Amino acid sequence: MHVKLEELVPGCILRRDVYKLSNQPLVRKKTVLQQEHIDILHVFLVYSVHVEPKLVDGSAYKPKSLLKEEKENKIERTSLLEDNDSFTNRYLRAVQKYKKEFSKWQGRLKIEPYTMREIFLPLYEKNPTKRELMELHHFSDKKNYIYYHAVAVSIYSAMLAKKLGYSNADVIQTGLAGLLADAGMARLSFDSFNKKGSLNKDEYEEMKKHPVVSYRMLEEVPGFNKKAMLGVLQHHERQDGSGYPLGVVSGKLHPFARIITIADVFHAMTAERVYREKQSPYRVIELLQIEEYGKLDKKMVNEFIDMVLDLYPGQQVRLNNGVTAEVMEIESSNLTRPVLQTEGNEEIILKNHPQLYITEVSNGETAASV
């Protein structure tokens, strides 16, 4: 949708990069617009922008008037929000339902197991594509991160459990455990979600107890088995014992917890936070293999990467320096660093350029971007 700037409202999602007096975007595509973004666009005298047909809460965006659409560029894809019953729209609706439940927990109300299944099952019933999995982090905003994060972790956890060959019952339990792993954050004595600075020592120690609080909140809720409970309790533990709240090591980590941990780390590193911009999922996949080595289950990480990674020869990609190129060859040992060929026929062997990484790919229905 091509609209004038005065038609924008907080919650609109940019469909195209916005450029002004620079080769670098003023505001990047997939940004969930807040009033501060709209104000910046006004300051730079931007006349119009292209946005998605849905707001970030899943409701239809209905501007008073539309401008004529221009021809789409070759790196742009069809929107994941066009189909009202698409997986992405189901995700956005699930987030809004989860947000309502979270506010109830903040008021000391108990978790309603039926409502949790009502949130999760429509997502479980709709198999997402790799593109949809790689683009989940876009449909979020920093002020509401915790709600988008919980539902995304639920999706990634269930999909990974399914890929690992778990039974349908265990897939559902893993997904529900991912959904409720951070429920204890609702009981913190301070607002950790919108705090721009670092937590002080007392706040950090209290935050580290949220898996225990989540576990306690689930103890009296029917329909969650012991495996799901352990997944919730241990989702911030690490195989080398560096995690919390108990500092347990790999031999004592339940498989559900290992799954949820990977889902949690991946979405947390890709999504926009109060203190950090969102990151390229292709870059984050590399960090999972390097920075988290020895902390996460290696076999499960590899399965997760295979589940979400959508690179193959023939795709157009964009790098963090703005260069557009075509994927020519992919090595099994460097899945996110293929051999590329630019429009000027220059060959780029990405593994030889550590400062460069892929921010966006496009080819038909398989795409994702930073």
Contacts in CASP RR format, 6 or more apart in sequence:
PFRMAT RR
TARGET T0000
AUTHOR 0000-0000-0000
METHOD contacts of the structure
MODEL  1
MHVKLEELVPGCILRRDVYKLSNQPLVRKKTVLQQEHIDILHVFLVYSVH
VEPKLVDGSAYKPKSLLKEEKENKIERTSLLEDNDSFTNRYLRAVQKYKK
EFSKWQGRLKIEPYTMREIFLPLYEKNPTKRELMELHHFSDKKNYIYYHA
VAVSIYSAMLAKKLGYSNADVIQTGLAGLLADAGMARLSFDSFNKKGSLN
KDEYEEMKKHPVVSYRMLEEVPGFNKKAMLGVLQHHERQDGSGYPLGVVS
GKLHPFARIITIADVFHAMTAERVYREKQSPYRVIELLQIEEYGKLDKKM
VNEFIDMVLDLYPGQQVRLNNGVTAEVMEIESSNLTRPVLQTEGNEEIIL
KNHPQLYITEVSNGETAASV
1 15 0 8 1.000
1 50 0 8 1.000
1 51 0 8 1.000
1 52 0 8 1.000
1 53 0 8 1.000
1 61 0 8 1.000
1 63 0 8 1.000
1 66 0 8 1.000
2 48 0 8 1.000
2 49 0 8 1.000
2 50 0 8 1.000
2 66 0 8 1.000
2 67 0 8 1.000
2 68 0 8 1.000
2 69 0 8 1.000
2 70 0 8 1.000
3 48 0 8 1.000
3 49 0 8 1.000
3 50 0 8 1.000
3 51 0 8 1.000
3 63 0 8 1.000
3 65 0 8 1.000
3 66 0 8 1.000
3 67 0 8 1.000
4 47 0 8 1.000
4 48 0 8 1.000
4 65 0 8 1.000
4 67 0 8 1.000
5 38 0 8 1.000
5 41 0 8 1.000
5 42 0 8 1.000
5 46 0 8 1.000
5 47 0 8 1.000
5 48 0 8 1.000
5 49 0 8 1.000
7 63 0 8 1.000
7 64 0 8 1.000
7 65 0 8 1.000
8 33 0 8 1.000
8 38 0 8 1.000
8 41 0 8 1.000
8 49 0 8 1.000
8 51 0 8 1.000
9 33 0 8 1.000
9 55 0 8 1.000
9 61 0 8 1.000
10 33 0 8 1.000
10 34 0 8 1.000
10 35 0 8 1.000
10 38 0 8 1.000
11 32 0 8 1.000
11 33 0 8 1.000
11 34 0 8 1.000
11 55 0 8 1.000
11 56 0 8 1.000
11 57 0 8 1.000
11 141 0 8 1.000
12 32 0 8 1.000
12 33 0 8 1.000
12 51 0 8 1.000
12 52 0 8 1.000
12 55 0 8 1.000
12 56 0 8 1.000
12 61 0 8 1.000
13 30 0 8 1.000
13 31 0 8 1.000
13 32 0 8 1.000
13 33 0 8 1.000
13 51 0 8 1.000
13 52 0 8 1.000
13 54 0 8 1.000
13 55 0 8 1.000
13 56 0 8 1.000
13 81 0 8 1.000
13 138 0 8 1.000
13 139 0 8 1.000
14 27 0 8 1.000
14 28 0 8 1.000
14 29 0 8 1.000
14 30 0 8 1.000
14 31 0 8 1.000
14 33 0 8 1.000
14 49 0 8 1.000
14 50 0 8 1.000
14 51 0 8 1.000
14 52 0 8 1.000
15 29 0 8 1.000
15 50 0 8 1.000
15 51 0 8 1.000
15 52 0 8 1.000
15 76 0 8 1.000
15 79 0 8 1.000
16 29 0 8 1.000
16 49 0 8 1.000
16 50 0 8 1.000
16 73 0 8 1.000
16 76 0 8 1.000
17 25 0 8 1.000
17 27 0 8 1.000
17 28 0 8 1.000
17 29 0 8 1.000
18 25 0 8 1.000
18 26 0 8 1.000
18 27 0 8 1.000
18 28 0 8 1.000
18 41 0 8 1.000
18 46 0 8 1.000
18 49 0 8 1.000
19 25 0 8 1.000
19 26 0 8 1.000
20 26 0 8 1.000
20 44 0 8 1.000
20 45 0 8 1.000
20 46 0 8 1.000
21 44 0 8 1.000
23 322 0 8 1.000
26 40 0 8 1.000
26 41 0 8 1.000
26 44 0 8 1.000
26 46 0 8 1.000
27 33 0 8 1.000
27 37 0 8 1.000
27 40 0 8 1.000
27 41 0 8 1.000
28 370 0 8 1.000
29 369 0 8 1.000
30 135 0 8 1.000
30 138 0 8 1.000
30 139 0 8 1.000
30 369 0 8 1.000
31 37 0 8 1.000
32 56 0 8 1.000
32 138 0 8 1.000
32 139 0 8 1.000
32 140 0 8 1.000
32 141 0 8 1.000
32 272 0 8 1.000
33 51 0 8 1.000
34 141 0 8 1.000
34 143 0 8 1.000
41 49 0 8 1.000
48 67 0 8 1.000
50 69 0 8 1.000
51 61 0 8 1.000
52 61 0 8 1.000
52 79 0 8 1.000
52 81 0 8 1.000
53 60 0 8 1.000
53 61 0 8 1.000
53 79 0 8 1.000
53 81 0 8 1.000
53 82 0 8 1.000
54 60 0 8 1.000
54 61 0 8 1.000
54 81 0 8 1.000
54 89 0 8 1.000
54 92 0 8 1.000
55 61 0 8 1.000
56 92 0 8 1.000
56 139 0 8 1.000
56 140 0 8 1.000
56 141 0 8 1.000
56 144 0 8 1.000
57 92 0 8 1.000
57 95 0 8 1.000
57 96 0 8 1.000
58 81 0 8 1.000
58 89 0 8 1.000
58 92 0 8 1.000
58 93 0 8 1.000
58 96 0 8 1.000
74 316 0 8 1.000
74 362 0 8 1.000
75 316 0 8 1.000
75 318 0 8 1.000
75 324 0 8 1.000
75 360 0 8 1.000
75 362 0 8 1.000
76 362 0 8 1.000
77 131 0 8 1.000
77 362 0 8 1.000
77 364 0 8 1.000
77 365 0 8 1.000
77 367 0 8 1.000
78 364 0 8 1.000
78 365 0 8 1.000
80 86 0 8 1.000
80 87 0 8 1.000
80 88 0 8 1.000
80 131 0 8 1.000
80 132 0 8 1.000
80 135 0 8 1.000
81 88 0 8 1.000
81 89 0 8 1.000
83 89 0 8 1.000
86 132 0 8 1.000
87 123 0 8 1.000
87 126 0 8 1.000
87 127 0 8 1.000
87 128 0 8 1.000
87 129 0 8 1.000
87 132 0 8 1.000
88 132 0 8 1.000
88 135 0 8 1.000
88 136 0 8 1.000
88 139 0 8 1.000
90 122 0 8 1.000
90 123 0 8 1.000
90 126 0 8 1.000
91 123 0 8 1.000
91 136 0 8 1.000
91 139 0 8 1.000
91 151 0 8 1.000
91 152 0 8 1.000
91 155 0 8 1.000
92 139 0 8 1.000
93 122 0 8 1.000
94 119 0 8 1.000
94 120 0 8 1.000
94 122 0 8 1.000
94 123 0 8 1.000
94 151 0 8 1.000
95 144 0 8 1.000
95 147 0 8 1.000
95 148 0 8 1.000
95 151 0 8 1.000
96 147 0 8 1.000
97 115 0 8 1.000
97 118 0 8 1.000
97 119 0 8 1.000
98 119 0 8 1.000
98 147 0 8 1.000
98 150 0 8 1.000
98 151 0 8 1.000
98 179 0 8 1.000
99 144 0 8 1.000
99 147 0 8 1.000
101 111 0 8 1.000
101 112 0 8 1.000
101 115 0 8 1.000
101 116 0 8 1.000
101 119 0 8 1.000
102 146 0 8 1.000
102 147 0 8 1.000
102 150 0 8 1.000
102 183 0 8 1.000
102 186 0 8 1.000
103 186 0 8 1.000
105 111 0 8 1.000
105 183 0 8 1.000
105 184 0 8 1.000
105 186 0 8 1.000
105 187 0 8 1.000
105 217 0 8 1.000
106 186 0 8 1.000
106 187 0 8 1.000
107 186 0 8 1.000
108 187 0 8 1.000
110 217 0 8 1.000
110 220 0 8 1.000
110 221 0 8 1.000
111 180 0 8 1.000
111 183 0 8 1.000
111 217 0 8 1.000
111 218 0 8 1.000
111 221 0 8 1.000
113 221 0 8 1.000
113 222 0 8 1.000
113 223 0 8 1.000
113 224 0 8 1.000
116 176 0 8 1.000
116 179 0 8 1.000
116 180 0 8 1.000
117 176 0 8 1.000
119 151 0 8 1.000
119 179 0 8 1.000
120 154 0 8 1.000
120 158 0 8 1.000
120 172 0 8 1.000
120 175 0 8 1.000
120 176 0 8 1.000
120 179 0 8 1.000
121 172 0 8 1.000
123 151 0 8 1.000
123 154 0 8 1.000
123 155 0 8 1.000
123 158 0 8 1.000
124 158 0 8 1.000
124 171 0 8 1.000
124 172 0 8 1.000
124 175 0 8 1.000
128 155 0 8 1.000
128 159 0 8 1.000
129 365 0 8 1.000
129 366 0 8 1.000
130 307 0 8 1.000
130 308 0 8 1.000
130 309 0 8 1.000
130 310 0 8 1.000
130 366 0 8 1.000
131 310 0 8 1.000
131 365 0 8 1.000
131 366 0 8 1.000
131 367 0 8 1.000
131 368 0 8 1.000
133 155 0 8 1.000
133 156 0 8 1.000
133 159 0 8 1.000
133 307 0 8 1.000
133 308 0 8 1.000
134 281 0 8 1.000
134 308 0 8 1.000
134 309 0 8 1.000
134 310 0 8 1.000
134 367 0 8 1.000
134 368 0 8 1.000
135 367 0 8 1.000
135 368 0 8 1.000
135 369 0 8 1.000
136 152 0 8 1.000
136 155 0 8 1.000
136 156 0 8 1.000
136 267 0 8 1.000
137 152 0 8 1.000
137 267 0 8 1.000
137 270 0 8 1.000
137 271 0 8 1.000
137 272 0 8 1.000
137 278 0 8 1.000
137 281 0 8 1.000
138 278 0 8 1.000
138 369 0 8 1.000
139 148 0 8 1.000
140 148 0 8 1.000
140 149 0 8 1.000
140 152 0 8 1.000
140 271 0 8 1.000
140 272 0 8 1.000
140 278 0 8 1.000
141 148 0 8 1.000
141 272 0 8 1.000
142 272 0 8 1.000
142 273 0 8 1.000
142 274 0 8 1.000
143 193 0 8 1.000
143 194 0 8 1.000
143 274 0 8 1.000
145 193 0 8 1.000
145 271 0 8 1.000
145 272 0 8 1.000
145 273 0 8 1.000
145 274 0 8 1.000
146 182 0 8 1.000
146 185 0 8 1.000
146 193 0 8 1.000
148 271 0 8 1.000
149 182 0 8 1.000
149 264 0 8 1.000
149 267 0 8 1.000
149 268 0 8 1.000
149 271 0 8 1.000
150 178 0 8 1.000
150 179 0 8 1.000
150 180 0 8 1.000
150 181 0 8 1.000
150 182 0 8 1.000
150 183 0 8 1.000
151 179 0 8 1.000
152 263 0 8 1.000
152 267 0 8 1.000
152 271 0 8 1.000
153 178 0 8 1.000
153 179 0 8 1.000
153 181 0 8 1.000
153 182 0 8 1.000
153 260 0 8 1.000
153 263 0 8 1.000
153 264 0 8 1.000
153 267 0 8 1.000
154 175 0 8 1.000
154 176 0 8 1.000
154 178 0 8 1.000
154 179 0 8 1.000
154 263 0 8 1.000
155 175 0 8 1.000
155 263 0 8 1.000
156 262 0 8 1.000
156 263 0 8 1.000
156 266 0 8 1.000
156 267 0 8 1.000
156 304 0 8 1.000
156 308 0 8 1.000
157 174 0 8 1.000
157 175 0 8 1.000
157 177 0 8 1.000
157 178 0 8 1.000
157 256 0 8 1.000
157 259 0 8 1.000
157 260 0 8 1.000
157 263 0 8 1.000
158 171 0 8 1.000
158 172 0 8 1.000
158 174 0 8 1.000
158 175 0 8 1.000
159 307 0 8 1.000
160 174 0 8 1.000
160 259 0 8 1.000
160 262 0 8 1.000
160 263 0 8 1.000
160 300 0 8 1.000
160 303 0 8 1.000
160 304 0 8 1.000
160 307 0 8 1.000
161 170 0 8 1.000
161 171 0 8 1.000
161 174 0 8 1.000
161 175 0 8 1.000
161 256 0 8 1.000
161 259 0 8 1.000
162 171 0 8 1.000
163 303 0 8 1.000
163 304 0 8 1.000
163 306 0 8 1.000
163 307 0 8 1.000
164 259 0 8 1.000
164 300 0 8 1.000
164 303 0 8 1.000
166 174 0 8 1.000
170 227 0 8 1.000
170 256 0 8 1.000
173 224 0 8 1.000
173 225 0 8 1.000
173 227 0 8 1.000
173 228 0 8 1.000
173 256 0 8 1.000
174 228 0 8 1.000
174 231 0 8 1.000
174 256 0 8 1.000
174 259 0 8 1.000
174 260 0 8 1.000
176 224 0 8 1.000
176 228 0 8 1.000
177 224 0 8 1.000
177 227 0 8 1.000
177 228 0 8 1.000
177 229 0 8 1.000
177 231 0 8 1.000
177 232 0 8 1.000
177 235 0 8 1.000
177 256 0 8 1.000
177 260 0 8 1.000
178 231 0 8 1.000
178 232 0 8 1.000
178 235 0 8 1.000
178 260 0 8 1.000
178 263 0 8 1.000
178 264 0 8 1.000
180 214 0 8 1.000
180 217 0 8 1.000
180 218 0 8 1.000
180 224 0 8 1.000
180 232 0 8 1.000
181 211 0 8 1.000
181 214 0 8 1.000
181 231 0 8 1.000
181 232 0 8 1.000
181 235 0 8 1.000
181 260 0 8 1.000
181 264 0 8 1.000
182 210 0 8 1.000
182 214 0 8 1.000
183 213 0 8 1.000
183 214 0 8 1.000
183 217 0 8 1.000
183 218 0 8 1.000
183 232 0 8 1.000
184 210 0 8 1.000
184 211 0 8 1.000
184 213 0 8 1.000
184 214 0 8 1.000
184 217 0 8 1.000
185 192 0 8 1.000
185 193 0 8 1.000
185 207 0 8 1.000
185 210 0 8 1.000
185 214 0 8 1.000
187 210 0 8 1.000
187 213 0 8 1.000
187 217 0 8 1.000
188 206 0 8 1.000
188 207 0 8 1.000
188 210 0 8 1.000
189 206 0 8 1.000
190 203 0 8 1.000
190 206 0 8 1.000
192 199 0 8 1.000
192 203 0 8 1.000
192 207 0 8 1.000
193 274 0 8 1.000
194 274 0 8 1.000
195 274 0 8 1.000
196 274 0 8 1.000
196 275 0 8 1.000
197 275 0 8 1.000
199 207 0 8 1.000
208 236 0 8 1.000
208 244 0 8 1.000
208 245 0 8 1.000
209 245 0 8 1.000
211 232 0 8 1.000
211 233 0 8 1.000
211 234 0 8 1.000
211 235 0 8 1.000
211 236 0 8 1.000
211 244 0 8 1.000
211 245 0 8 1.000
212 233 0 8 1.000
212 245 0 8 1.000
214 232 0 8 1.000
214 233 0 8 1.000
215 229 0 8 1.000
215 232 0 8 1.000
215 233 0 8 1.000
218 224 0 8 1.000
218 228 0 8 1.000
218 229 0 8 1.000
218 232 0 8 1.000
219 229 0 8 1.000
227 254 0 8 1.000
227 255 0 8 1.000
227 256 0 8 1.000
228 256 0 8 1.000
230 254 0 8 1.000
230 256 0 8 1.000
230 257 0 8 1.000
231 254 0 8 1.000
231 256 0 8 1.000
231 257 0 8 1.000
231 260 0 8 1.000
232 260 0 8 1.000
233 245 0 8 1.000
233 257 0 8 1.000
234 246 0 8 1.000
234 248 0 8 1.000
234 253 0 8 1.000
234 254 0 8 1.000
234 257 0 8 1.000
234 261 0 8 1.000
235 257 0 8 1.000
235 260 0 8 1.000
235 261 0 8 1.000
235 264 0 8 1.000
236 243 0 8 1.000
236 244 0 8 1.000
236 245 0 8 1.000
236 261 0 8 1.000
236 264 0 8 1.000
237 243 0 8 1.000
237 244 0 8 1.000
237 246 0 8 1.000
237 247 0 8 1.000
237 248 0 8 1.000
237 253 0 8 1.000
237 257 0 8 1.000
237 261 0 8 1.000
238 247 0 8 1.000
238 261 0 8 1.000
238 294 0 8 1.000
238 295 0 8 1.000
238 296 0 8 1.000
239 249 0 8 1.000
239 250 0 8 1.000
239 253 0 8 1.000
239 258 0 8 1.000
239 294 0 8 1.000
239 295 0 8 1.000
239 296 0 8 1.000
239 297 0 8 1.000
240 249 0 8 1.000
240 250 0 8 1.000
240 294 0 8 1.000
240 295 0 8 1.000
241 247 0 8 1.000
241 248 0 8 1.000
241 249 0 8 1.000
241 250 0 8 1.000
242 295 0 8 1.000
250 297 0 8 1.000
253 297 0 8 1.000
258 296 0 8 1.000
258 297 0 8 1.000
258 300 0 8 1.000
259 300 0 8 1.000
261 296 0 8 1.000
261 297 0 8 1.000
262 288 0 8 1.000
262 296 0 8 1.000
262 297 0 8 1.000
262 300 0 8 1.000
262 301 0 8 1.000
262 304 0 8 1.000
263 304 0 8 1.000
265 288 0 8 1.000
265 292 0 8 1.000
265 296 0 8 1.000
266 281 0 8 1.000
266 284 0 8 1.000
266 285 0 8 1.000
266 288 0 8 1.000
266 304 0 8 1.000
266 308 0 8 1.000
269 279 0 8 1.000
269 284 0 8 1.000
269 287 0 8 1.000
269 288 0 8 1.000
270 278 0 8 1.000
270 279 0 8 1.000
270 280 0 8 1.000
270 281 0 8 1.000
270 284 0 8 1.000
271 278 0 8 1.000
272 278 0 8 1.000
278 370 0 8 1.000
279 370 0 8 1.000
280 320 0 8 1.000
280 357 0 8 1.000
280 358 0 8 1.000
280 359 0 8 1.000
280 369 0 8 1.000
280 370 0 8 1.000
281 308 0 8 1.000
281 368 0 8 1.000
281 370 0 8 1.000
282 309 0 8 1.000
282 311 0 8 1.000
282 336 0 8 1.000
282 357 0 8 1.000
282 358 0 8 1.000
282 359 0 8 1.000
282 361 0 8 1.000
282 368 0 8 1.000
283 320 0 8 1.000
283 336 0 8 1.000
283 357 0 8 1.000
283 358 0 8 1.000
283 359 0 8 1.000
283 370 0 8 1.000
285 305 0 8 1.000
285 308 0 8 1.000
285 309 0 8 1.000
285 335 0 8 1.000
285 336 0 8 1.000
286 336 0 8 1.000
286 337 0 8 1.000
286 357 0 8 1.000
288 296 0 8 1.000
288 301 0 8 1.000
288 304 0 8 1.000
288 305 0 8 1.000
289 301 0 8 1.000
289 305 0 8 1.000
292 301 0 8 1.000
305 335 0 8 1.000
309 335 0 8 1.000
309 336 0 8 1.000
310 361 0 8 1.000
310 366 0 8 1.000
310 367 0 8 1.000
310 368 0 8 1.000
311 317 0 8 1.000
311 327 0 8 1.000
311 330 0 8 1.000
311 335 0 8 1.000
311 336 0 8 1.000
311 338 0 8 1.000
311 358 0 8 1.000
311 361 0 8 1.000
312 327 0 8 1.000
312 330 0 8 1.000
312 363 0 8 1.000
312 366 0 8 1.000
313 327 0 8 1.000
313 328 0 8 1.000
313 329 0 8 1.000
313 330 0 8 1.000
313 338 0 8 1.000
314 326 0 8 1.000
314 327 0 8 1.000
314 328 0 8 1.000
314 363 0 8 1.000
315 326 0 8 1.000
315 327 0 8 1.000
315 361 0 8 1.000
315 362 0 8 1.000
315 363 0 8 1.000
315 366 0 8 1.000
316 324 0 8 1.000
316 325 0 8 1.000
316 326 0 8 1.000
316 327 0 8 1.000
316 361 0 8 1.000
316 362 0 8 1.000
316 363 0 8 1.000
317 324 0 8 1.000
317 325 0 8 1.000
317 326 0 8 1.000
317 327 0 8 1.000
317 340 0 8 1.000
317 358 0 8 1.000
317 360 0 8 1.000
317 361 0 8 1.000
317 362 0 8 1.000
318 324 0 8 1.000
318 358 0 8 1.000
318 359 0 8 1.000
318 360 0 8 1.000
318 361 0 8 1.000
318 369 0 8 1.000
319 325 0 8 1.000
319 348 0 8 1.000
319 356 0 8 1.000
319 357 0 8 1.000
319 358 0 8 1.000
319 359 0 8 1.000
320 356 0 8 1.000
320 357 0 8 1.000
320 358 0 8 1.000
320 359 0 8 1.000
320 370 0 8 1.000
321 356 0 8 1.000
322 359 0 8 1.000
323 342 0 8 1.000
323 348 0 8 1.000
324 342 0 8 1.000
324 343 0 8 1.000
325 340 0 8 1.000
325 341 0 8 1.000
325 342 0 8 1.000
325 343 0 8 1.000
325 348 0 8 1.000
326 340 0 8 1.000
326 341 0 8 1.000
327 338 0 8 1.000
327 339 0 8 1.000
327 340 0 8 1.000
327 361 0 8 1.000
328 338 0 8 1.000
328 339 0 8 1.000
328 340 0 8 1.000
328 341 0 8 1.000
328 347 0 8 1.000
329 338 0 8 1.000
329 339 0 8 1.000
330 338 0 8 1.000
330 339 0 8 1.000
331 337 0 8 1.000
331 338 0 8 1.000
331 339 0 8 1.000
331 351 0 8 1.000
334 350 0 8 1.000
334 351 0 8 1.000
336 350 0 8 1.000
336 357 0 8 1.000
336 358 0 8 1.000
337 350 0 8 1.000
337 351 0 8 1.000
337 357 0 8 1.000
338 350 0 8 1.000
339 347 0 8 1.000
339 348 0 8 1.000
339 349 0 8 1.000
339 350 0 8 1.000
340 347 0 8 1.000
340 348 0 8 1.000
340 349 0 8 1.000
340 350 0 8 1.000
341 347 0 8 1.000
341 348 0 8 1.000
342 348 0 8 1.000
348 356 0 8 1.000
350 356 0 8 1.000
350 357 0 8 1.000
350 358 0 8 1.000
359 369 0 8 1.000
359 370 0 8 1.000
360 367 0 8 1.000
360 368 0 8 1.000
360 369 0 8 1.000
360 370 0 8 1.000
361 367 0 8 1.000
361 368 0 8 1.000
361 369 0 8 1.000
END
